[in-house]
């Protein structure tokens, strides 16, 4: 074989050809890094997905608490201004009776 003869190159892998070309490898690295950062960083897509789910859950909790607050406000108004509600609470929770009434308590069998 002649020393000055053309030596055929071995076929190289795409990655090796990309590494040899400096501009392409730098561009590839930047794009790869940007992709990793936008996907897995604190402000990335995955974090955003979990935060959206948490925000939705918190909004549902707020709505449930607002409904409960409305119910409690209505109950408070009934207690303050409705004499029948006041009497019911006095009898049931505090064991109060009217003058002349007799209370019979039935105890469960042993």
Backbone as XML, in Angstrom:
<?xml version="1.0"?>
<chain id="A" units="angstrom">
  <residue number="1" name="UNK">
    <atom name="N" x="0.839" y="-1.173" z="0.000"/>
    <atom name="CA" x="0.000" y="0.000" z="0.000"/>
    <atom name="C" x="0.882" y="1.233" z="0.000"/>
  </residue>
  <residue number="2" name="UNK">
    <atom name="N" x="0.536" y="2.160" z="-0.799"/>
    <atom name="CA" x="1.299" y="3.385" z="-0.956"/>
    <atom name="C" x="1.040" y="4.314" z="0.229"/>
  </residue>
  <residue number="3" name="UNK">
    <atom name="N" x="2.112" y="4.986" z="0.709"/>
    <atom name="CA" x="1.976" y="5.877" z="1.849"/>
    <atom name="C" x="1.167" y="7.119" z="1.507"/>
  </residue>
  <residue number="4" name="UNK">
    <atom name="N" x="1.144" y="7.478" z="0.247"/>
    <atom name="CA" x="0.408" y="8.679" z="-0.152"/>
    <atom name="C" x="-0.988" y="8.370" z="-0.671"/>
  </residue>
  <residue number="5" name="UNK">
    <atom name="N" x="-1.393" y="7.164" z="-0.558"/>
    <atom name="CA" x="-2.700" y="6.769" z="-1.081"/>
    <atom name="C" x="-3.802" y="7.273" z="-0.150"/>
  </residue>
  <residue number="6" name="UNK">
    <atom name="N" x="-4.951" y="7.436" z="-0.722"/>
    <atom name="CA" x="-6.127" y="7.892" z="0.031"/>
    <atom name="C" x="-6.608" y="6.776" z="0.935"/>
  </residue>
  <residue number="7" name="UNK">
    <atom name="N" x="-6.760" y="7.119" z="2.235"/>
    <atom name="CA" x="-7.265" y="6.139" z="3.186"/>
    <atom name="C" x="-8.760" y="6.415" z="3.400"/>
  </residue>
  <residue number="8" name="UNK">
    <atom name="N" x="-9.556" y="5.440" z="3.183"/>
    <atom name="CA" x="-10.992" y="5.682" z="3.391"/>
    <atom name="C" x="-11.283" y="5.875" z="4.886"/>
  </residue>
  <residue number="9" name="UNK">
    <atom name="N" x="-12.152" y="6.858" z="5.178"/>
    <atom name="CA" x="-12.540" y="7.107" z="6.578"/>
    <atom name="C" x="-13.560" y="6.073" z="7.010"/>
  </residue>
  <residue number="10" name="UNK">
    <atom name="N" x="-13.456" y="5.756" z="8.291"/>
    <atom name="CA" x="-14.475" y="4.875" z="8.844"/>
    <atom name="C" x="-15.755" y="5.682" z="9.037"/>
  </residue>
  <residue number="11" name="UNK">
    <atom name="N" x="-16.900" y="5.105" z="8.800"/>
    <atom name="CA" x="-18.135" y="5.845" z="9.050"/>
    <atom name="C" x="-18.264" y="6.115" z="10.544"/>
  </residue>
  <residue number="12" name="UNK">
    <atom name="N" x="-18.579" y="7.375" z="10.884"/>
    <atom name="CA" x="-18.669" y="7.760" z="12.290"/>
    <atom name="C" x="-20.124" y="7.912" z="12.707"/>
  </residue>
  <residue number="13" name="UNK">
    <atom name="N" x="-20.291" y="7.797" z="13.963"/>
    <atom name="CA" x="-21.599" y="7.973" z="14.547"/>
    <atom name="C" x="-22.000" y="9.449" z="14.469"/>
  </residue>
  <residue number="14" name="UNK">
    <atom name="N" x="-23.295" y="9.742" z="14.472"/>
    <atom name="CA" x="-23.765" y="11.135" z="14.396"/>
    <atom name="C" x="-23.272" y="11.967" z="15.572"/>
  </residue>
  <residue number="15" name="UNK">
    <atom name="N" x="-23.275" y="11.384" z="16.741"/>
    <atom name="CA" x="-22.851" y="12.125" z="17.933"/>
    <atom name="C" x="-21.390" y="12.535" z="17.810"/>
  </residue>
  <residue number="16" name="UNK">
    <atom name="N" x="-20.549" y="11.645" z="17.309"/>
    <atom name="CA" x="-19.133" y="11.984" z="17.151"/>
    <atom name="C" x="-18.949" y="13.093" z="16.114"/>
  </residue>
  <residue number="17" name="UNK">
    <atom name="N" x="-19.725" y="13.036" z="15.031"/>
    <atom name="CA" x="-19.625" y="14.102" z="14.035"/>
    <atom name="C" x="-20.091" y="15.428" z="14.616"/>
  </residue>
  <residue number="18" name="UNK">
    <atom name="N" x="-21.113" y="15.402" z="15.473"/>
    <atom name="CA" x="-21.615" y="16.622" z="16.101"/>
    <atom name="C" x="-20.586" y="17.199" z="17.058"/>
  </residue>
  <residue number="19" name="UNK">
    <atom name="N" x="-19.889" y="16.335" z="17.784"/>
    <atom name="CA" x="-18.863" y="16.797" z="18.709"/>
    <atom name="C" x="-17.696" y="17.426" z="17.953"/>
  </residue>
  <residue number="20" name="UNK">
    <atom name="N" x="-17.374" y="16.870" z="16.819"/>
    <atom name="CA" x="-16.278" y="17.421" z="16.035"/>
    <atom name="C" x="-16.600" y="18.815" z="15.521"/>
  </residue>
  <residue number="21" name="UNK">
    <atom name="N" x="-17.821" y="19.049" z="15.198"/>
    <atom name="CA" x="-18.213" y="20.364" z="14.726"/>
    <atom name="C" x="-18.528" y="21.227" z="15.944"/>
  </residue>
  <residue number="22" name="UNK">
    <atom name="N" x="-17.684" y="22.171" z="16.247"/>
    <atom name="CA" x="-17.749" y="22.930" z="17.489"/>
    <atom name="C" x="-19.008" y="23.793" z="17.578"/>
  </residue>
  <residue number="23" name="UNK">
    <atom name="N" x="-19.383" y="24.467" z="16.523"/>
    <atom name="CA" x="-20.552" y="25.345" z="16.559"/>
    <atom name="C" x="-21.822" y="24.536" z="16.810"/>
  </residue>
  <residue number="24" name="UNK">
    <atom name="N" x="-21.925" y="23.424" z="16.127"/>
    <atom name="CA" x="-23.108" y="22.594" z="16.317"/>
    <atom name="C" x="-23.164" y="22.017" z="17.719"/>
  </residue>
  <residue number="25" name="UNK">
    <atom name="N" x="-22.021" y="21.644" z="18.249"/>
    <atom name="CA" x="-22.017" y="21.062" z="19.593"/>
    <atom name="C" x="-22.377" y="22.098" z="20.653"/>
  </residue>
  <residue number="26" name="UNK">
    <atom name="N" x="-21.904" y="23.333" z="20.482"/>
    <atom name="CA" x="-22.262" y="24.392" z="21.436"/>
    <atom name="C" x="-23.758" y="24.679" z="21.348"/>
  </residue>
  <residue number="27" name="UNK">
    <atom name="N" x="-24.290" y="24.781" z="20.152"/>
    <atom name="CA" x="-25.714" y="25.023" z="19.968"/>
    <atom name="C" x="-26.537" y="23.865" z="20.541"/>
  </residue>
  <residue number="28" name="UNK">
    <atom name="N" x="-26.097" y="22.647" z="20.286"/>
    <atom name="CA" x="-26.787" y="21.486" z="20.835"/>
    <atom name="C" x="-26.776" y="21.518" z="22.364"/>
  </residue>
  <residue number="29" name="UNK">
    <atom name="N" x="-25.644" y="21.864" z="22.950"/>
    <atom name="CA" x="-25.540" y="21.946" z="24.413"/>
    <atom name="C" x="-26.461" y="22.995" z="24.998"/>
  </residue>
  <residue number="30" name="UNK">
    <atom name="N" x="-26.524" y="24.150" z="24.345"/>
    <atom name="CA" x="-27.390" y="25.224" z="24.840"/>
    <atom name="C" x="-28.857" y="24.808" z="24.756"/>
  </residue>
  <residue number="31" name="UNK">
    <atom name="N" x="-29.234" y="24.216" z="23.640"/>
    <atom name="CA" x="-30.622" y="23.776" z="23.480"/>
    <atom name="C" x="-30.960" y="22.682" z="24.487"/>
  </residue>
  <residue number="32" name="UNK">
    <atom name="N" x="-30.048" y="21.750" z="24.684"/>
    <atom name="CA" x="-30.269" y="20.676" z="25.648"/>
    <atom name="C" x="-30.403" y="21.230" z="27.063"/>
  </residue>
  <residue number="33" name="UNK">
    <atom name="N" x="-29.548" y="22.156" z="27.435"/>
    <atom name="CA" x="-29.606" y="22.773" z="28.760"/>
    <atom name="C" x="-30.895" y="23.551" z="28.953"/>
  </residue>
  <residue number="34" name="UNK">
    <atom name="N" x="-31.300" y="24.294" z="27.932"/>
    <atom name="CA" x="-32.552" y="25.047" z="28.027"/>
    <atom name="C" x="-33.747" y="24.120" z="28.177"/>
  </residue>
  <residue number="35" name="UNK">
    <atom name="N" x="-33.717" y="23.025" z="27.457"/>
    <atom name="CA" x="-34.801" y="22.050" z="27.557"/>
    <atom name="C" x="-34.869" y="21.441" z="28.954"/>
  </residue>
  <residue number="36" name="UNK">
    <atom name="N" x="-33.733" y="21.089" z="29.495"/>
    <atom name="CA" x="-33.691" y="20.527" z="30.852"/>
    <atom name="C" x="-34.188" y="21.549" z="31.872"/>
  </residue>
  <residue number="37" name="UNK">
    <atom name="N" x="-33.730" y="22.797" z="31.751"/>
    <atom name="CA" x="-34.138" y="23.828" z="32.708"/>
    <atom name="C" x="-35.626" y="24.123" z="32.628"/>
  </residue>
  <residue number="38" name="UNK">
    <atom name="N" x="-36.177" y="24.214" z="31.417"/>
    <atom name="CA" x="-37.605" y="24.515" z="31.314"/>
    <atom name="C" x="-38.480" y="23.350" z="31.741"/>
  </residue>
  <residue number="39" name="UNK">
    <atom name="N" x="-37.942" y="22.157" z="31.749"/>
    <atom name="CA" x="-38.743" y="21.006" z="32.149"/>
    <atom name="C" x="-38.650" y="20.735" z="33.645"/>
  </residue>
  <residue number="40" name="UNK">
    <atom name="N" x="-37.449" y="20.728" z="34.192"/>
    <atom name="CA" x="-37.261" y="20.267" z="35.560"/>
    <atom name="C" x="-36.939" y="21.351" z="36.576"/>
  </residue>
  <residue number="41" name="UNK">
    <atom name="N" x="-36.819" y="22.589" z="36.180"/>
    <atom name="CA" x="-36.465" y="23.624" z="37.146"/>
    <atom name="C" x="-37.656" y="23.942" z="38.041"/>
  </residue>
  <residue number="42" name="UNK">
    <atom name="N" x="-37.441" y="24.821" z="38.982"/>
    <atom name="CA" x="-38.487" y="25.187" z="39.925"/>
    <atom name="C" x="-39.661" y="25.860" z="39.228"/>
  </residue>
  <residue number="43" name="UNK">
    <atom name="N" x="-39.398" y="26.540" z="38.141"/>
    <atom name="CA" x="-40.446" y="27.202" z="37.373"/>
    <atom name="C" x="-40.733" y="26.457" z="36.076"/>
  </residue>
  <residue number="44" name="UNK">
    <atom name="N" x="-40.376" y="25.200" z="36.015"/>
    <atom name="CA" x="-40.529" y="24.408" z="34.802"/>
    <atom name="C" x="-41.929" y="23.842" z="34.649"/>
  </residue>
  <residue number="45" name="UNK">
    <atom name="N" x="-42.089" y="23.054" z="33.604"/>
    <atom name="CA" x="-43.394" y="22.505" z="33.275"/>
    <atom name="C" x="-43.913" y="21.544" z="34.329"/>
  </residue>
  <residue number="46" name="UNK">
    <atom name="N" x="-43.036" y="20.711" z="34.858"/>
    <atom name="CA" x="-43.473" y="19.717" z="35.841"/>
    <atom name="C" x="-43.903" y="20.400" z="37.136"/>
  </residue>
  <residue number="47" name="UNK">
    <atom name="N" x="-43.118" y="21.358" z="37.597"/>
    <atom name="CA" x="-43.493" y="22.098" z="38.800"/>
    <atom name="C" x="-44.789" y="22.865" z="38.581"/>
  </residue>
  <residue number="48" name="UNK">
    <atom name="N" x="-44.934" y="23.417" z="37.410"/>
    <atom name="CA" x="-46.150" y="24.164" z="37.081"/>
    <atom name="C" x="-47.381" y="23.260" z="37.139"/>
  </residue>
  <residue number="49" name="UNK">
    <atom name="N" x="-47.245" y="22.045" z="36.651"/>
    <atom name="CA" x="-48.359" y="21.099" z="36.681"/>
    <atom name="C" x="-48.795" y="20.825" z="38.121"/>
  </residue>
  <residue number="50" name="UNK">
    <atom name="N" x="-47.835" y="20.547" z="39.010"/>
    <atom name="CA" x="-48.177" y="20.261" z="40.399"/>
    <atom name="C" x="-48.720" y="21.496" z="41.110"/>
  </residue>
  <residue number="51" name="UNK">
    <atom name="N" x="-48.191" y="22.667" z="40.793"/>
    <atom name="CA" x="-48.686" y="23.887" z="41.415"/>
    <atom name="C" x="-50.110" y="24.200" z="40.957"/>
  </residue>
  <residue number="52" name="UNK">
    <atom name="N" x="-50.427" y="23.945" z="39.705"/>
    <atom name="CA" x="-51.793" y="24.164" z="39.229"/>
    <atom name="C" x="-52.774" y="23.255" z="39.957"/>
  </residue>
  <residue number="53" name="UNK">
    <atom name="N" x="-52.388" y="22.020" z="40.192"/>
    <atom name="CA" x="-53.254" y="21.096" z="40.930"/>
    <atom name="C" x="-53.446" y="21.572" z="42.369"/>
  </residue>
  <residue number="54" name="UNK">
    <atom name="N" x="-52.386" y="22.069" z="42.977"/>
    <atom name="CA" x="-52.479" y="22.562" z="44.355"/>
    <atom name="C" x="-53.352" y="23.815" z="44.430"/>
  </residue>
  <residue number="55" name="UNK">
    <atom name="N" x="-53.228" y="24.698" z="43.454"/>
    <atom name="CA" x="-54.051" y="25.911" z="43.422"/>
    <atom name="C" x="-55.529" y="25.543" z="43.286"/>
  </residue>
  <residue number="56" name="UNK">
    <atom name="N" x="-55.830" y="24.574" z="42.442"/>
    <atom name="CA" x="-57.215" y="24.137" z="42.269"/>
    <atom name="C" x="-57.780" y="23.575" z="43.575"/>
  </residue>
  <residue number="57" name="UNK">
    <atom name="N" x="-56.981" y="22.783" z="44.268"/>
    <atom name="CA" x="-57.417" y="22.214" z="45.543"/>
    <atom name="C" x="-57.655" y="23.313" z="46.576"/>
  </residue>
  <residue number="58" name="UNK">
    <atom name="N" x="-56.770" y="24.293" z="46.623"/>
    <atom name="CA" x="-56.935" y="25.395" z="47.578"/>
    <atom name="C" x="-58.165" y="26.235" z="47.248"/>
  </residue>
  <residue number="59" name="UNK">
    <atom name="N" x="-58.447" y="26.432" z="45.969"/>
    <atom name="CA" x="-59.661" y="27.177" z="45.591"/>
    <atom name="C" x="-60.915" y="26.430" z="46.027"/>
  </residue>
  <residue number="60" name="UNK">
    <atom name="N" x="-60.911" y="25.115" z="45.881"/>
    <atom name="CA" x="-62.055" y="24.324" z="46.337"/>
    <atom name="C" x="-62.213" y="24.428" z="47.851"/>
  </residue>
  <residue number="61" name="UNK">
    <atom name="N" x="-61.105" y="24.428" z="48.581"/>
    <atom name="CA" x="-61.166" y="24.583" z="50.038"/>
    <atom name="C" x="-61.728" y="25.939" z="50.416"/>
  </residue>
  <residue number="62" name="UNK">
    <atom name="N" x="-61.332" y="26.980" z="49.698"/>
    <atom name="CA" x="-61.833" y="28.324" z="49.978"/>
    <atom name="C" x="-63.339" y="28.389" z="49.749"/>
  </residue>
  <residue number="63" name="UNK">
    <atom name="N" x="-63.806" y="27.785" z="48.659"/>
    <atom name="CA" x="-65.245" y="27.773" z="48.381"/>
    <atom name="C" x="-66.010" y="27.025" z="49.467"/>
  </residue>
  <residue number="64" name="UNK">
    <atom name="N" x="-65.478" y="25.899" z="49.925"/>
    <atom name="CA" x="-66.142" y="25.146" z="50.992"/>
    <atom name="C" x="-66.187" y="25.961" z="52.283"/>
  </residue>
  <residue number="65" name="UNK">
    <atom name="N" x="-65.113" y="26.662" z="52.585"/>
    <atom name="CA" x="-65.091" y="27.495" z="53.798"/>
    <atom name="C" x="-66.047" y="28.676" z="53.684"/>
  </residue>
  <residue number="66" name="UNK">
    <atom name="N" x="-66.196" y="29.230" z="52.495"/>
    <atom name="CA" x="-67.161" y="30.325" z="52.306"/>
    <atom name="C" x="-68.590" y="29.825" z="52.517"/>
  </residue>
  <residue number="67" name="UNK">
    <atom name="N" x="-68.906" y="28.617" z="52.004"/>
    <atom name="CA" x="-70.242" y="28.054" z="52.223"/>
    <atom name="C" x="-70.484" y="27.811" z="53.713"/>
  </residue>
  <residue number="68" name="UNK">
    <atom name="N" x="-69.466" y="27.267" z="54.391"/>
    <atom name="CA" x="-69.600" y="27.014" z="55.829"/>
    <atom name="C" x="-69.771" y="28.320" z="56.599"/>
  </residue>
  <residue number="69" name="UNK">
    <atom name="N" x="-69.064" y="29.352" z="56.192"/>
    <atom name="CA" x="-69.173" y="30.655" z="56.846"/>
    <atom name="C" x="-70.585" y="31.221" z="56.664"/>
  </residue>
  <residue number="70" name="UNK">
    <atom name="N" x="-71.160" y="31.067" z="55.492"/>
    <atom name="CA" x="-72.517" y="31.548" z="55.247"/>
    <atom name="C" x="-73.520" y="30.808" z="56.124"/>
  </residue>
  <residue number="71" name="UNK">
    <atom name="N" x="-73.355" y="29.492" z="56.234"/>
    <atom name="CA" x="-74.244" y="28.694" z="57.088"/>
    <atom name="C" x="-74.139" y="29.149" z="58.541"/>
  </residue>
  <residue number="72" name="UNK">
    <atom name="N" x="-72.921" y="29.373" z="59.006"/>
    <atom name="CA" x="-72.725" y="29.801" z="60.399"/>
    <atom name="C" x="-73.277" y="31.199" z="60.646"/>
  </residue>
  <residue number="73" name="UNK">
    <atom name="N" x="-73.155" y="32.085" z="59.667"/>
    <atom name="CA" x="-73.731" y="33.427" z="59.819"/>
    <atom name="C" x="-75.256" y="33.356" z="59.925"/>
  </residue>
  <residue number="74" name="UNK">
    <atom name="N" x="-75.869" y="32.507" z="59.091"/>
    <atom name="CA" x="-77.330" y="32.349" z="59.156"/>
    <atom name="C" x="-77.759" y="31.762" z="60.493"/>
  </residue>
  <residue number="75" name="UNK">
    <atom name="N" x="-76.999" y="30.773" z="60.979"/>
    <atom name="CA" x="-77.318" y="30.183" z="62.279"/>
    <atom name="C" x="-77.168" y="31.213" z="63.398"/>
  </residue>
  <residue number="76" name="UNK">
    <atom name="N" x="-76.153" y="32.035" z="63.321"/>
    <atom name="CA" x="-75.942" y="33.083" z="64.322"/>
    <atom name="C" x="-77.104" y="34.063" z="64.332"/>
  </residue>
  <residue number="77" name="UNK">
    <atom name="N" x="-77.559" y="34.456" z="63.147"/>
    <atom name="CA" x="-78.685" y="35.391" z="63.069"/>
    <atom name="C" x="-79.952" y="34.763" z="63.653"/>
  </residue>
  <residue number="78" name="UNK">
    <atom name="N" x="-80.187" y="33.472" z="63.386"/>
    <atom name="CA" x="-81.356" y="32.805" z="63.961"/>
    <atom name="C" x="-81.255" y="32.751" z="65.481"/>
  </residue>
  <residue number="79" name="UNK">
    <atom name="N" x="-80.064" y="32.471" z="65.986"/>
    <atom name="CA" x="-79.898" y="32.390" z="67.442"/>
    <atom name="C" x="-80.131" y="33.755" z="68.086"/>
  </residue>
  <residue number="80" name="UNK">
    <atom name="N" x="-79.659" y="34.806" z="67.457"/>
    <atom name="CA" x="-79.786" y="36.139" z="68.046"/>
    <atom name="C" x="-81.202" y="36.701" z="67.940"/>
  </residue>
  <residue number="81" name="UNK">
    <atom name="N" x="-81.949" y="36.375" z="66.885"/>
    <atom name="CA" x="-83.202" y="37.082" z="66.629"/>
    <atom name="C" x="-84.453" y="36.208" z="66.600"/>
  </residue>
  <residue number="82" name="UNK">
    <atom name="N" x="-84.336" y="34.888" z="66.641"/>
    <atom name="CA" x="-85.499" y="34.008" z="66.570"/>
    <atom name="C" x="-85.754" y="33.393" z="67.941"/>
  </residue>
  <residue number="83" name="UNK">
    <atom name="N" x="-86.882" y="33.735" z="68.580"/>
    <atom name="CA" x="-87.157" y="33.207" z="69.925"/>
    <atom name="C" x="-87.336" y="31.684" z="69.957"/>
  </residue>
  <residue number="84" name="UNK">
    <atom name="N" x="-87.883" y="31.095" z="68.891"/>
    <atom name="CA" x="-88.050" y="29.637" z="68.883"/>
    <atom name="C" x="-86.697" y="28.921" z="68.860"/>
  </residue>
  <residue number="85" name="UNK">
    <atom name="N" x="-85.762" y="29.451" z="68.124"/>
    <atom name="CA" x="-84.425" y="28.860" z="68.089"/>
    <atom name="C" x="-83.742" y="29.002" z="69.440"/>
  </residue>
  <residue number="86" name="UNK">
    <atom name="N" x="-83.910" y="30.164" z="70.056"/>
    <atom name="CA" x="-83.327" y="30.382" z="71.379"/>
    <atom name="C" x="-83.906" y="29.393" z="72.395"/>
  </residue>
  <residue number="87" name="UNK">
    <atom name="N" x="-85.230" y="29.180" z="72.340"/>
    <atom name="CA" x="-85.858" y="28.248" z="73.270"/>
    <atom name="C" x="-85.382" y="26.818" z="73.009"/>
  </residue>
  <residue number="88" name="UNK">
    <atom name="N" x="-85.272" y="26.436" z="71.758"/>
    <atom name="CA" x="-84.806" y="25.087" z="71.415"/>
    <atom name="C" x="-83.398" y="24.845" z="71.967"/>
  </residue>
  <residue number="89" name="UNK">
    <atom name="N" x="-82.507" y="25.809" z="71.786"/>
    <atom name="CA" x="-81.142" y="25.655" z="72.285"/>
    <atom name="C" x="-81.125" y="25.611" z="73.807"/>
  </residue>
  <residue number="90" name="UNK">
    <atom name="N" x="-81.935" y="26.455" z="74.455"/>
    <atom name="CA" x="-81.975" y="26.462" z="75.918"/>
    <atom name="C" x="-82.464" y="25.125" z="76.459"/>
  </residue>
  <residue number="91" name="UNK">
    <atom name="N" x="-83.459" y="24.542" z="75.801"/>
    <atom name="CA" x="-84.006" y="23.266" z="76.276"/>
    <atom name="C" x="-83.061" y="22.091" z="75.981"/>
  </residue>
  <residue number="92" name="UNK">
    <atom name="N" x="-82.556" y="22.012" z="74.757"/>
    <atom name="CA" x="-81.770" y="20.854" z="74.349"/>
    <atom name="C" x="-80.349" y="20.856" z="74.911"/>
  </residue>
  <residue number="93" name="UNK">
    <atom name="N" x="-79.697" y="21.993" z="74.823"/>
    <atom name="CA" x="-78.274" y="22.023" z="75.204"/>
    <atom name="C" x="-78.048" y="22.370" z="76.672"/>
  </residue>
  <residue number="94" name="UNK">
    <atom name="N" x="-78.963" y="23.131" z="77.249"/>
    <atom name="CA" x="-78.726" y="23.580" z="78.626"/>
    <atom name="C" x="-79.696" y="22.968" z="79.632"/>
  </residue>
  <residue number="95" name="UNK">
    <atom name="N" x="-80.652" y="22.174" z="79.151"/>
    <atom name="CA" x="-81.565" y="21.472" z="80.056"/>
    <atom name="C" x="-82.529" y="22.394" z="80.786"/>
  </residue>
  <residue number="96" name="UNK">
    <atom name="N" x="-82.841" y="23.528" z="80.256"/>
    <atom name="CA" x="-83.748" y="24.480" z="80.914"/>
    <atom name="C" x="-85.202" y="24.068" z="80.653"/>
  </residue>
  <residue number="97" name="UNK">
    <atom name="N" x="-86.061" y="24.390" z="81.632"/>
    <atom name="CA" x="-87.489" y="24.103" z="81.491"/>
    <atom name="C" x="-88.277" y="25.342" z="81.889"/>
  </residue>
  <residue number="98" name="UNK">
    <atom name="N" x="-89.544" y="25.374" z="81.484"/>
    <atom name="CA" x="-90.419" y="26.481" z="81.869"/>
    <atom name="C" x="-90.978" y="26.195" z="83.260"/>
  </residue>
  <residue number="99" name="UNK">
    <atom name="N" x="-91.367" y="27.236" z="83.950"/>
    <atom name="CA" x="-91.963" y="27.012" z="85.276"/>
    <atom name="C" x="-93.217" y="26.131" z="85.166"/>
  </residue>
  <residue number="100" name="UNK">
    <atom name="N" x="-93.318" y="25.142" z="86.022"/>
    <atom name="CA" x="-94.462" y="24.242" z="86.052"/>
    <atom name="C" x="-94.301" y="23.013" z="85.173"/>
  </residue>
  <residue number="101" name="UNK">
    <atom name="N" x="-93.272" y="22.919" z="84.376"/>
    <atom name="CA" x="-93.058" y="21.745" z="83.536"/>
    <atom name="C" x="-92.311" y="20.680" z="84.326"/>
  </residue>
  <residue number="102" name="UNK">
    <atom name="N" x="-92.562" y="19.432" z="83.932"/>
    <atom name="CA" x="-91.858" y="18.319" z="84.539"/>
    <atom name="C" x="-91.094" y="17.595" z="83.428"/>
  </residue>
  <residue number="103" name="UNK">
    <atom name="N" x="-89.834" y="17.326" z="83.662"/>
    <atom name="CA" x="-89.006" y="16.660" z="82.668"/>
    <atom name="C" x="-88.869" y="15.204" z="83.057"/>
  </residue>
  <residue number="104" name="UNK">
    <atom name="N" x="-89.158" y="14.337" z="82.094"/>
    <atom name="CA" x="-88.982" y="12.906" z="82.296"/>
    <atom name="C" x="-87.832" y="12.450" z="81.415"/>
  </residue>
  <residue number="105" name="UNK">
    <atom name="N" x="-86.858" y="11.802" z="82.021"/>
    <atom name="CA" x="-85.726" y="11.267" z="81.258"/>
    <atom name="C" x="-85.807" y="9.752" z="81.278"/>
  </residue>
  <residue number="106" name="UNK">
    <atom name="N" x="-85.731" y="9.186" z="80.113"/>
    <atom name="CA" x="-85.803" y="7.741" z="80.004"/>
    <atom name="C" x="-84.384" y="7.243" z="79.785"/>
  </residue>
  <residue number="107" name="UNK">
    <atom name="N" x="-83.914" y="6.435" z="80.702"/>
    <atom name="CA" x="-82.570" y="5.899" z="80.625"/>
    <atom name="C" x="-82.578" y="4.581" z="79.861"/>
  </residue>
  <residue number="108" name="UNK">
    <atom name="N" x="-81.541" y="4.305" z="79.093"/>
    <atom name="CA" x="-81.508" y="3.028" z="78.368"/>
    <atom name="C" x="-81.341" y="1.865" z="79.331"/>
  </residue>
  <residue number="109" name="UNK">
    <atom name="N" x="-81.866" y="0.709" z="78.933"/>
    <atom name="CA" x="-81.756" y="-0.503" z="79.760"/>
    <atom name="C" x="-80.307" y="-0.971" z="79.765"/>
  </residue>
  <residue number="110" name="UNK">
    <atom name="N" x="-79.907" y="-1.578" z="80.873"/>
    <atom name="CA" x="-78.522" y="-2.044" z="81.014"/>
    <atom name="C" x="-78.266" y="-3.279" z="80.228"/>
  </residue>
</chain>
